[in-house]
Structures are given as structure tokens and as C-alpha cells.
Amino acid sequence: MSRYFLAIDIGASSGRHILGSVENGKIVLEEVYRFWNGMDHVDGTLCWDVDRLFNEIIAGMKKCKEIGKIPVSVGIDTWGVDFVLLDKEDNIVGQTVGYRDHRTEGMDEEVYKIISEDDLYARTGIQKAIYNTIYQLMAVKKTHPEYLEKADAMLMIPDYFHFKLSGKKVQEYSEATTSQLINPVTKDWDYELIDMLGFPRGIFQKVLMPGTTIGSLTDEVKELVGYDCKVVLPPTHDTASAVMAIPTNAEDTCYISSGTWSLMGVEMAEANCTPKSKEANFTNEGGYGGKITYLANIMGLWMIQSVRNQLAPDMSYGDLCEQASHETIQAVVDCQDSSFLSPDDMVEAVKDYCRKTNQEVPETLPALASVIYNSLAKCYAEKLEEIQKITAEEIWKKERNLMECFVAKIKQIPNMKIYGDFSDKNRCPIVSLNIAGVDSSQVSEWLLEEYEIAVRPGAHCAPLMHQYFGTQKQGMVRFSFSYYNTEKEALTAAEAIREIAEEVEA
């Protein structure tokens, strides 16, 4: 009998319930429920109707029982940055405002009165986006301070839905990073920053990693859906879930996740919070296993969605792509320009940009689509080049630092022979050494069996080098450092060599 796992993915324009199971060694996915989503204008403010969305969540879970496929677990992902404030009775405080609302205009400057933009990036690694939670909270502090005074908890949108399902208030790591309030090293709230900004630290809940089971359904929810199951945190930021699902284990893979937003980047072990990274407008968001999804946020298919909805809402995207492919218009726009974030008229926004930049103005839907698709492709190409340059530099820097850390420790060890010139800044992060007259294969065996450290012994594949150093018989013990090694591992390896050398001497 198959076991079913329910994933609920809610995007800015639609949501869906997907049942997953394993049959004959293969993952089988089945969409069981779909619903629309969008922001509503409430008293001049763009808001999410979270009550309606939760009702849709329940409706889709009921559907699972109707078709006889009851899940053993459920998890929800959504977009980032938006949140719900709850009072002590778990009632929503204020409105659940969406990221396209204009309340955050000018809030960046309010934040920068307290901490500079450069220092904020160095501290969090999150790119500046005026809709980030940090600016939304500052807007609440400036316009409705009573909301923060009344609030007992802040939950990001997927965290709120998990709370409604389980009764447990927690905050999942990947979603929390989109707030621009998480320390990328500790992977917890930066409470010092939170205090500096004057946000009440008590509203921030415990950060948990994706994969954590937080409980079962509440009695109320069990009664509504007709069954019980575990509530398990996925990477609740939809980008992190998408990256996790990439069908490759290769470390040199660049991904594009294209929906309302297009996210383009790579997975890394550590955050890159350098000035160069900030200048290129890359962000370090959380991923599965504590990894960093290093990426650029690009305006994405929001532009094409808006244009289609204005001019031909019933046309399929397949037909629109086909028509656009026959257009010859060469005009392109900057997809990252703020004019495309939330215009009242996307068609006119695209046309106006072309006019201002002295380009051909698209007059038909296929021409508009062609301009947008070509603009996205151009943006992807530029960002790929930037990623390659920045990550290559950071990888090289880290590998060299690990090598230098290791060498600094082992060169102090008696009876140690280290080969090569380490003053050359172009040197690869490889260290070849020998201990007194001990055969390199023996040292390698000790390292593996006693310390679980894998190295390359022997004559390797460079006979002329061994002839030069006179190590044809003894060989060399070769350490190779990679980006995915840590400083702790480098120091542990150095200590292992010291202990072996002391044992040999004794």
C-alpha cells in the first residue's frame, strides 16, 4: 500500500496540493487540488486574504480523503518576506500586507539611519529589496507602532499556516532568511540587529531547519479534514524548495526557478557577504540542510502575467510564446527596474521604458511578449556571467585560505618536509609533505584509519616532479583542499599530522 506525502505550494497567483508517493522505485506526483491567489485592495492597501487561503488549504486536504489517499505528512511553502502579527489570543493584528504594497517606500532610509546599507549586507547577506520584511516591519513601527506593542508573535506566511494546522509557533529557516534579519553564520535571528532597529525581540519565534516535524494536526483541523497526519517543515520559501528539487548532485550547477519571480543562482556551503556580491545584487537565502541558495531575484514572469491579463487573459502561455517567437522586434527593457514592480498598467510601463530609451515600441501582445522574454533572457545571461565571476573568486579565496591555515600549523612540526613554493599567489590549494623517512603510504593509512582523513600518497602521476625532489621511493602525502572543506577540518588535519610526527619521533 502506497504512503502519500502532501506538499502544498502557494504562489503569488495560484496554489496547488500535490500528493507524492513512491511506486516501483520512482517518485509519483499527483495534483489533487488547485486554487487561485492574489492580493486584494483593502482600504487602499494590497493585502493577502490568509483566512481564504487557509480555507483552500483545508479544502485540498479534504480532497485527499475523498479520493482515498490520506497523507502521512503535510508541508507548505509560499513566497517570502510577508508575515502575520498575532496577539496573545492568536488574533491577527492589523492587516496581512503584501510585498507589492507601497507602504515600504522610504523605509530603507529609515533603516539606514540606524545601520548603513553596506553594513546591513555584510551582516545578513540579503540583497536590498524594498519589500523585505525588515522594511515592512519598519513601516509598521513608523505608521502603526501600536501593532508591534500589541503583537505577541510574528509568523512568516507559511509559518502561520503551519501554526493553524498544528498549533505550534515556529519559524522555518529558509523563509526566515528572506526577512533580512537572520545571521547567515549562526542561522538564527540577529537579535543585536533586531534591538538596534527597535523591533520587539519577543515576537520572533524559534528558527527550525527544514525537515523538522513540528507536530500533528490540531483536533479542530482533524475534525475538518477527517484524518490526522504529521506537520513537517519543508523549505517553506518556495525558492528553497525548488532548488532542493533540482535533479542533480553536481556542485557546479546553476539553476533558474521561474515563476512570478525568476530566481537564478547556485547552492553554496557558506554565505558570500562581500562588497562585490552586494554590488552585483546577489542574495544569500537559506536552503535545505543549512545551505545557502546564492541567487539573484529577477522580476520574472510577473511581467508577462500582467501583460497577458491586461490584453488576453484567456490566451494560453503556450500560444503566447508561439506568437512571440515570430516577432522581430529588438527592443529590451531592464527587468530589474523598479517601474515593473507594481505598475498600474504593465503594458504602458513596458512601452514607456522603450520610449525613454529610444527603442522600437511594441504595439501588439506578441510584440510585448517578445520584448519581455528577450529581456529576461538577456538578464539571465548577464547574471550567469556575474555568478561565474563572483563564485570563482570566492571559491579560490577560500581554498587558498584553507591551504595557508594548514601550512601555518604543520610548518612548525619537527621532522616535517613540505614541498614547493607557497609564496606564489597563483599556487593551487594542494600541499605535499613527508614525515621524516616514513613511507607516504604508511602515513596515508594512519590518517585514514585513525583520523578518517583521506589523502593521496605515493608517486602520484608526476614522475619528473618526484625525480626533482628525490621522492621516487618515499612518495608524497598530498592534501587537496576544496571549497566544501572547513577551517576546522584544515586544523584537524594539521593536528593529526602533528600527532603522527610526534609518534614517529618517539
C-alpha positions in Angstrom: 0.0 0.0 0.0 1.4 3.4 -1.0 2.3 6.1 1.5 1.3 9.6 0.5 3.0 12.8 1.4 1.2 16.1 0.8 3.0 19.2 -0.5 1.0 22.4 -0.6 2.7 25.1 -2.8 1.2 28.5 -2.7 2.5 31.1 -5.1 1.5 34.7 -5.7 -1.0 33.8 -8.4 -2.1 30.3 -7.6 -1.8 27.4 -5.2 -1.8 23.6 -5.6 -1.9 20.4 -3.5 0.5 17.8 -4.7 0.5 14.2 -3.4 3.8 12.4 -3.7 4.3 8.6 -3.4 7.0 6.1 -4.3 5.9 3.3 -6.7 8.3 0.8 -8.2 11.3 2.9 -7.0 10.0 6.1 -8.7 8.5 9.2 -7.2 4.9 9.7 -8.5 3.3 13.2 -8.2 -0.4 13.9 -8.4 -2.1 17.2 -8.3 -5.3 16.8 -6.3 -6.4 20.4 -5.8 -5.7 23.9 -7.3 -6.9 27.4 -6.4 -6.2 31.0 -7.3 -4.4 33.6 -5.3 -3.7 37.3 -5.5 -3.6 40.4 -3.4 -6.8 42.3 -2.6 -7.1 46.1 -2.3 -8.3 46.8 1.3 -8.7 50.4 2.2 -6.0 51.4 -0.3 -3.6 48.6 0.8 -2.6 45.5 -1.0 -3.3 42.6 1.3 -3.4 38.8 1.4 -6.6 37.1 2.5 -5.0 34.5 4.7 -8.3 33.2 6.0 -9.4 32.4 2.5 -6.1 30.8 1.7 -6.3 28.6 4.8 -9.8 27.5 3.8 -8.3 26.5 0.5 -5.6 24.5 2.3 -8.3 22.7 4.2 -10.4 22.1 1.1 -7.4 20.5 -0.7 -6.7 18.3 2.4 -10.3 17.1 2.4 -9.9 16.2 -1.3 -7.2 13.8 -0.3 -9.7 11.8 1.8 -12.3 12.0 -0.9 -10.0 10.2 -3.3 -8.9 7.7 -0.7 -5.3 8.9 -0.5 -4.7 10.1 3.1 -1.2 11.6 3.5 1.1 10.7 6.4 2.5 14.2 6.4 1.8 17.7 5.1 4.1 20.7 4.5 3.5 24.1 3.0 5.7 26.5 1.0 4.9 30.1 -0.1 6.6 33.2 -1.3 9.0 35.1 1.0 9.1 38.3 3.1 5.4 38.7 4.1 4.2 38.0 7.6 1.3 37.9 10.1 1.3 39.6 13.5 -0.6 37.8 16.3 -1.7 39.0 19.7 -1.7 36.9 22.9 -5.1 35.3 21.9 -3.7 34.5 18.4 -5.8 37.0 16.7 -4.3 38.8 13.7 -3.1 42.3 14.5 -3.6 44.8 11.7 -3.6 43.7 8.0 -1.6 41.0 6.3 0.0 43.3 3.8 1.6 42.0 0.6 5.0 42.8 -0.7 3.8 44.8 -3.7 2.2 47.4 -1.4 3.8 50.8 -1.4 4.0 51.2 2.4 7.7 50.4 2.4 8.6 53.5 0.3 11.2 55.5 2.2 11.6 52.8 4.8 15.1 51.9 3.5 16.3 55.3 4.5 14.8 54.9 8.0 16.7 51.6 8.4 19.9 53.2 7.1 19.7 55.9 9.8 20.4 53.1 12.2 22.7 50.8 10.1 24.3 51.5 6.8 23.3 49.6 3.7 26.8 48.2 3.4 26.9 47.0 7.0 23.5 45.5 6.7 24.5 43.4 3.7 27.8 42.4 5.4 25.7 41.3 8.4 22.9 39.4 6.7 24.0 38.7 3.1 20.5 39.6 1.8 20.1 41.9 -1.2 18.3 45.1 -0.8 14.7 44.8 -1.9 12.3 47.4 -0.6 9.7 44.8 0.2 11.9 42.8 2.5 10.5 42.1 6.0 13.0 44.4 7.6 11.5 47.4 5.7 7.9 46.1 6.2 8.5 46.0 10.0 10.0 49.5 9.9 6.8 50.7 8.1 4.7 49.1 10.8 6.9 50.7 13.5 6.5 54.2 11.9 2.8 54.1 10.9 1.3 51.7 13.4 3.5 51.3 16.4 0.5 50.1 18.4 0.5 46.9 16.2 4.0 46.0 17.4 3.1 46.8 21.0 0.1 44.5 20.8 1.8 41.7 18.9 2.9 38.6 20.8 4.3 36.8 17.7 5.4 37.4 14.2 5.0 34.4 11.8 6.0 34.4 8.2 3.1 33.3 5.9 3.9 29.6 5.7 4.7 29.6 9.4 1.3 31.0 10.1 -0.4 28.2 8.0 1.7 25.6 9.8 0.6 27.1 13.1 -3.1 26.9 12.0 -2.6 23.2 11.2 -0.5 22.2 14.2 -0.9 24.8 16.9 2.9 25.3 17.0 4.5 28.7 16.5 7.9 28.2 14.9 9.8 29.8 12.1 11.4 27.8 9.4 15.0 28.7 8.4 14.7 29.3 4.6 11.7 31.6 4.9 13.2 33.5 7.9 16.3 34.4 5.8 14.1 36.5 3.5 13.4 38.8 6.4 16.9 40.3 6.2 17.1 39.7 9.9 18.9 36.3 10.1 22.7 35.9 10.8 24.0 33.6 8.0 26.7 32.1 10.2 24.6 31.2 13.3 21.5 30.7 11.1 19.4 32.3 13.8 17.8 35.7 14.4 20.3 38.6 14.6 18.9 39.8 17.9 21.5 42.6 18.2 20.3 44.0 14.8 16.6 43.5 15.9 17.3 45.5 19.1 19.1 48.2 17.1 16.1 48.6 14.9 13.7 48.8 17.8 11.7 45.7 16.9 10.4 43.7 19.9 12.6 40.6 20.0 9.8 38.7 21.8 7.7 38.4 18.6 10.4 36.3 16.8 10.0 32.6 17.2 12.5 29.7 17.3 14.1 29.0 14.0 13.9 25.4 12.9 15.6 23.7 9.9 13.6 22.2 7.0 12.8 18.5 7.6 11.7 19.1 11.2 8.4 17.5 12.3 6.7 20.1 14.5 3.6 18.0 15.5 0.3 16.6 14.3 -2.9 18.3 13.2 -4.9 20.0 15.9 -8.2 18.4 17.0 -10.1 21.2 15.1 -8.3 20.5 11.9 -8.6 16.7 12.3 -12.3 17.1 12.5 -12.4 19.3 9.4 -10.4 17.1 7.1 -11.3 13.7 8.6 -7.9 12.4 9.4 -4.6 13.1 11.2 -1.1 13.4 9.9 2.3 14.9 10.8 3.1 18.5 10.0 6.6 18.6 8.6 8.5 21.7 7.7 9.7 21.7 4.1 12.0 24.5 2.9 9.0 26.9 3.3 10.4 29.5 1.0 9.3 28.3 -2.4 12.7 29.1 -3.9 14.5 26.9 -1.4 12.1 24.0 -2.2 12.6 24.5 -5.9 16.4 24.4 -5.5 16.1 21.3 -3.4 14.2 19.5 -6.2 16.8 20.2 -8.9 17.6 16.7 -10.3 21.4 16.8 -9.9 24.1 16.3 -7.2 26.7 18.2 -9.1 28.3 21.1 -7.2 28.8 23.3 -10.3 25.1 23.6 -11.2 23.4 27.0 -11.9 19.6 27.0 -11.6 16.7 29.2 -12.8 13.5 28.9 -10.9 11.0 30.9 -13.0 7.5 31.8 -11.7 6.1 35.2 -10.8 9.7 35.9 -9.9 12.7 34.4 -11.6 15.5 33.2 -9.3 18.9 32.4 -10.7 21.8 31.2 -8.7 23.9 28.4 -7.2 24.0 26.5 -3.9 26.9 27.2 -1.6 28.1 26.0 1.8 28.7 29.5 3.2 27.2 32.9 2.6 29.1 35.5 0.4 28.6 38.8 2.1 31.4 40.7 0.3 31.1 44.2 -1.2 31.4 42.6 -4.7 28.5 40.4 -4.0 26.4 43.3 -2.8 27.4 45.4 -5.8 26.1 42.6 -8.1 22.9 42.5 -6.1 23.1 38.8 -5.1 21.4 37.5 -2.1 22.2 34.6 0.4 19.0 32.9 1.3 18.6 29.8 3.4 18.3 26.3 1.8 17.9 22.7 2.8 20.5 21.3 5.2 21.5 24.8 6.2 23.0 25.5 2.8 22.9 28.9 1.1 20.9 29.5 -2.1 23.1 32.2 -3.6 20.9 33.9 -6.2 19.6 37.0 -8.0 16.0 37.9 -7.8 14.7 38.9 -11.3 11.3 40.4 -12.0 10.4 37.2 -13.9 7.1 36.1 -15.3 5.2 38.7 -13.3 5.7 41.0 -16.3 4.3 38.5 -18.9 1.5 37.5 -16.5 0.4 41.1 -16.1 0.5 41.9 -19.8 -1.5 38.8 -20.7 -4.1 39.5 -18.0 -4.5 43.0 -19.4 -4.8 42.2 -23.1 -5.8 38.5 -23.5 -6.5 36.7 -20.1 -7.9 33.7 -21.9 -4.9 33.1 -24.1 -2.6 30.2 -23.0 1.0 30.9 -22.3 2.0 28.3 -24.9 0.1 30.2 -27.6 1.6 33.5 -26.4 5.1 32.0 -26.6 4.5 30.7 -30.1 3.3 34.1 -31.4 6.1 35.9 -29.7 8.7 33.6 -31.3 7.8 35.0 -34.7 8.4 38.7 -33.7 11.5 40.5 -34.9 11.4 43.5 -32.5 14.8 44.1 -30.9 13.8 46.2 -28.0 14.7 45.1 -24.5 14.0 46.5 -21.0 15.7 46.2 -17.7 13.6 43.6 -15.9 15.1 44.8 -12.6 13.9 48.3 -13.0 11.5 49.4 -10.1 9.0 50.6 -12.7 8.0 47.0 -13.3 7.5 46.0 -9.6 3.9 47.1 -9.2 2.7 49.4 -12.1 -1.0 50.1 -12.5 -0.6 49.4 -16.2 2.2 46.9 -17.1 1.6 47.3 -20.9 2.2 51.0 -20.6 5.2 50.5 -18.3 6.9 48.4 -21.0 6.1 50.8 -23.8 7.2 53.8 -21.7 10.5 52.3 -20.9 11.1 51.7 -24.7 10.2 55.3 -25.5 12.5 56.6 -22.8 15.4 54.5 -24.1 14.7 55.4 -27.8 13.8 51.9 -28.8 11.1 50.5 -31.0 7.8 50.5 -29.0 5.9 47.2 -29.0 2.3 47.8 -30.1 0.8 44.2 -30.1 0.6 41.5 -27.4 3.0 39.2 -29.3 5.5 42.1 -29.6 5.2 42.9 -26.0 5.7 39.3 -25.0 8.8 39.1 -27.3 10.3 42.2 -25.6 9.7 40.7 -22.2 11.0 37.2 -23.0 14.1 38.6 -24.7 14.7 41.0 -21.8 14.5 38.1 -19.3 17.0 36.0 -21.5 19.4 39.0 -21.5 19.1 39.4 -17.8 19.8 35.6 -17.3 22.9 35.8 -19.4 24.3 38.8 -17.5 23.6 37.2 -14.1 25.2 33.9 -15.2 28.4 35.8 -16.1 28.3 37.6 -12.7 27.7 34.4 -10.8 30.7 32.7 -12.5 33.0 35.6 -11.8 32.0 36.1 -8.2 31.8 32.5 -7.1 35.1 31.6 -8.8 36.8 34.4 -6.9 35.3 33.3 -3.6 36.0 29.7 -4.2 39.6 30.4 -5.0 40.0 32.7 -1.9 38.5 30.2 0.5 40.6 27.2 -0.9 43.8 29.3 -0.6 42.9 30.4 2.9 42.4 26.8 4.0 45.7 25.8 2.5 47.5 28.6 4.2 45.9 27.8 7.5 47.0 24.2 7.2 50.6 25.1 6.2 51.0 27.6 9.0 50.3 24.8 11.5 52.4 22.0 10.0 55.5 24.0 9.2 56.1 24.3 13.0 56.3 20.5 13.3 59.8 18.9 13.6 60.9 16.3 11.1 58.4 17.7 8.5 59.2 18.2 4.9 56.9 20.5 2.9 57.4 20.7 -0.8 57.0 23.7 -3.2 56.9 27.5 -3.1 54.0 28.9 -1.1 54.8 32.5 -1.8 53.3 32.1 -5.3 49.8 33.6 -5.1 48.7 31.5 -8.1 49.5 28.2 -6.4 46.8 25.6 -6.3 45.4 24.7 -2.9 47.5 21.4 -2.7 50.1 20.6 0.0 52.5 17.8 -0.5 54.6 16.7 2.6 56.5 13.9 4.2 57.3 12.9 7.8 60.9 12.0 8.3 61.7 8.8 6.5 58.2 7.3 6.8 56.7 5.9 3.6 53.9 8.1 2.4 51.5 5.1 2.1 52.0 4.4 5.8 51.2 8.0 6.7 48.2 7.9 4.5 47.0 4.7 6.1 47.3 6.2 9.6 45.4 9.3 8.6 42.5 7.2 7.1 42.2 4.6 9.8 42.9 6.7 12.9 41.5 10.1 11.8 39.2 9.4 8.9 41.2 11.8 6.7 41.6 10.8 3.1 44.7 11.9 1.2 46.7 10.8 -1.9 50.0 9.0 -1.2 52.7 7.6 -3.4 54.3 8.9 -6.6 51.0 10.3 -8.0 51.1 11.0 -11.7 54.1 13.3 -11.9 57.3 11.2 -12.1 59.5 14.1 -13.1 58.4 16.1 -10.0 59.4 13.2 -7.8 62.7 12.9 -9.6 63.3 16.6 -8.9 62.5 16.3 -5.2 64.1 12.8 -4.8 60.9 11.2 -3.6 60.7 8.4 -6.1 60.7 5.7 -3.3 59.1 7.5 -0.4 56.4 9.3 -2.5 54.5 12.2 -1.0 51.4 12.7 1.1 49.2 15.0 -0.8 46.4 17.1 0.8 43.9 18.8 -1.6 41.6 21.5 -0.2 38.2 22.3 -1.7 35.6 25.0 -1.2 33.5 22.5 0.8 36.2 21.9 3.4 36.1 24.0 6.6 38.8 25.7 8.6 38.0 23.3 11.4 38.8 20.4 9.1 42.1 22.0 8.0 43.1 22.5 11.6 42.1 18.9 12.5 44.2 17.6 9.6 47.2 19.7 10.8 46.8 18.3 14.4 46.6 14.7 13.0 49.9 15.3 11.2 51.5 16.7 14.4 50.4 13.7 16.4 51.7 11.2 13.8 55.0 13.1 13.6 55.4 13.0 17.4 54.6 9.3 17.5 57.2 8.6 14.8 59.8 10.6 16.6 59.1 8.8 19.9 
